[in-house]
């Protein structure tokens, strides 16, 4: 089956229909597939996570981000520390609020709190 035929077959279907097609034609149970195939991949710097429900995301976005006014040497040290933050690839549901509540720096357009040095 080529791409065009697949698109025509799936046109107008809902997720339940697609799951049924996967199972009946290819013997694949969508619910048993690894998350990376269901959610895709998200790449981001791994700063300290915030516990959901412990703050108001909109009101606390500035407070959670580290202060902006620093000396030149502090800025350089902070930049080096932030660059050490791991870049991670995770397979998460970014549609639900939990992802964004735990990572408010992504929406605040400010860097998150850098992880402690180990």
BELPE-V995282 format. One record per backbone hydrogen bond with DSSP energy under -0.5 kcal/mol. CO is the residue of the C=O (numbers start at 0). NH is the residue of the N-H. Records with the same first field share a line. If there is no record, write none. Layout:
CO = NH  NH
This chain:
1 = 5
2 = 6
3 = 7
4 = 8
5 = 9
6 = 10
9 = 12
13 = 16  17
14 = 18
15 = 19
16 = 20
17 = 21
18 = 22
19 = 23
20 = 24  25
21 = 25  27
22 = 26
26 = 28
27 = 29
28 = 31
29 = 32
33 = 36  37
34 = 37  38  39
35 = 39
41 = 89
43 = 87
44 = 46
50 = 53
54 = 56
55 = 59
56 = 60
57 = 60
59 = 63
60 = 64
67 = 69
70 = 74
71 = 75
72 = 76
73 = 77
74 = 78
75 = 79
76 = 80
77 = 81
78 = 82
79 = 83
80 = 83
81 = 84
85 = 45  87
87 = 43  89
89 = 41  91
91 = 93
95 = 98  99
96 = 100
97 = 101
98 = 102
101 = 49
102 = 105
103 = 106  107
104 = 108  109
110 = 65
111 = 113
112 = 47
